[in-house]
Amino acid sequence: MKGLRTSPPRSIYIPRASVGDLSAQLEYGIEAHSDLRGVAIPRIGYLEIALVNNGFYGAPISYAISSLNPEEIPDCHHIDSGKCLPSITVKRGSRAASLHISGDREKRPCLEISGVSPACMLWATPGRPRAASSVNAPMSLKIHFPEPRDKMAMEEEARDVLSSLLYELDVRNGIRLRAARWPSPTPSRRTQTEEIFDTFARFPETRVNPEMATLFGFAGSAEENPPLSFLSYYQVLEFYFPAAVKRNALRQLGKELSDPRFSRTDKDALLKILRIGERSLNAAESGQLRTLLEECVRADRLEEFFTQGEWGDHFARNGPIRGVSVVNPKNSQQPLTSQVADRVYKIRNRIVHAKDDPRFDDVPALLPQSREADELWPDIALARFLASEVILDSQSGV
């Protein structure tokens, strides 16, 4: 089609020397990891997870790993047999970038960070336009258990091993890595409302606090960390809490003072004025958020967000985000702004309050790089919409 730009297909290259390893892995049987980008071979108790740098900057993983040595090397069947775990060799100079941390023969698995195995290269990494034997080839953590094991059992045990290893590499060795995840099943991370954008740019007419503009822009760029993206939009809302609460209080005070029945000598009337001031000063954060949305967000636009967006059941009772309020535009018992404020505030709490407390067992922290985080994008779109409405409202100067 004229004018349609298509990306060239991405290819995966397996070195000829790795074909034997690939054949052996296929013979044992490959299964995909349930959550992380990786593969499992239950027949031999083998699990492999692709690794990536935990951040935008940092030396290639192969470079960082090549500088490490295992603290101690007890006997293990890999060393005794002279066999290594299957890997597409990644070299730093004349040395292969590989770190093998031995377990023991009966209990602990062996761990190895090295170039991905041929099967993991095919199953769990994006295609690359260059040969996989280059220094930029993907790296992975290989976990080899002492005996064959069910895939789910391996994944459960590996969860703690993986978390502890990545933590110690960060704290002890200054190497920041994370496990790669499968792409989210959510159709799109982009806003799923039918927004119509102008095709002409203009000299800016919107006056935005520079710090808020920075937060708003950062929230849109934090795709690798959905909870952080949501929290950045929430901080934009938070900035405008005081102005909205003050405006609401002044409106109430104005009504009371303008009432023909108001008397300066009436103690009850004066106490009512005092209570309005106290409420504005001592309002809980959830109440401030509710006031902000009532004051600043256009009711018709908020309803359009839910009725015109293709959100499916995301905001319904059986949605993927646990422990948060349902939003139902057809609910006549509770204003839509109140429903939205309750949901946004509870999601904020799940991100911020990572408490080790039995009271929060039913609603644990909403962690980055989790399945719930991958499903958070409709709520991020909601927070983005609310932030833009509040910024728009601030232009009136009222």
PETA-V703934 format. One record per pair of residues at least 24 apart in sequence whose C-alpha atoms are under 7 Angstrom apart, sorted by sequence separation. I is the first residue (numbers start at 1). J is the second residue. D is the distance in whole Angstrom. If there is no record, write none. Layout:
# PETA-V703934
I&J&D  I&J&D
This chain:
# PETA-V703934
115&139&4  116&140&5  212&236&6  90&115&6  114&139&5  115&140&6  66&92&7  76&102&6  89&115&6  113&139&7  114&140&6  303&329&7  76&103&7  87&114&7  88&115&5  113&140&6  114&141&7  249&276&6  62&90&7  73&101&7  74&102&6  76&104&6  87&115&5  88&116&6  113&141&5  249&277&7  63&92&6  70&99&7  73&102&6  76&105&6  87&116&5  88&117&6  112&141&6  113&142&6  69&99&7  70&100&7  87&117&4  88&118&6  111&141&7  112&142&5  66&97&5  70&101&6  86&117&5  87&118&7  111&142&6  112&143&7  249&280&6  65&97&6  66&98&6  111&143&5  65&98&7  110&143&6  111&144&7  65&99&7  109&143&6  110&144&5  246&280&7  62&97&5  109&144&5  110&145&7  245&280&6  109&145&4  108&145&7  109&146&6  107&146&7  106&146&6  323&363&5  105&146&6  322&363&7  90&133&6  245&288&6  294&337&6  89&133&6  90&134&7  91&135&6  293&337&6  88&133&6  90&135&5  245&291&6  90&137&7  241&288&6  244&291&7  245&292&7  290&337&7  241&289&7  244&292&5  290&338&6  241&292&6  244&295&6  290&341&5  321&372&6  289&341&6  320&372&7  320&375&7  286&345&6  21&86&6  311&378&7  18&88&7  61&139&7  39&120&6  38&120&6  38&124&5  37&124&5  51&139&6  50&139&6  51&140&5  297&386&7  50&140&4  51&141&7  49&140&5  50&141&6  48&140&7  49&141&5  297&389&6  48&141&6  49&142&7  296&389&7  297&390&6  25&119&7  48&142&4  296&390&5  47&142&6  48&143&6  22&118&5  47&143&5  21&118&7  22&119&6  46&143&6  47&144&6  296&393&6  46&144&5  45&144&6  46&145&6  18&118&7  45&145&5  45&146&7  45&147&6  44&147&6  45&148&4  14&118&7  44&148&5  45&149&5  43&148&5  42&148&6  43&149&7  42&149&5  42&150&5  42&151&6  40&151&6  64&175&7  193&305&7  12&127&5  193&308&6  194&309&7  11&127&5  12&128&6  193&309&4  10&127&5  11&128&6  192&309&6  193&310&7  231&348&7  10&128&6  11&129&6  13&131&5  14&132&6  15&133&7  192&310&6  10&129&6  13&132&6  54&176&5  53&176&6  54&177&5  53&177&5  54&178&5  227&351&6  52&177&6  53&178&6  51&177&7  52&178&6  51&178&6  52&179&6  51&179&5  52&180&6  50&179&6  51&180&6  49&179&7  50&180&6  227&368&6  226&368&7  36&179&7  37&180&5  225&368&6  36&180&6  37&181&5  225&369&7  36&181&4  37&182&5  35&181&6  36&182&6  227&373&6  35&182&6  226&373&6  226&374&7  234&383&7  226&376&7  230&380&5  233&383&6  237&387&6  229&380&7  233&384&6  236&387&6  230&383&7  233&387&6  189&377&6  207&395&7  186&375&6  184&374&6  191&381&5
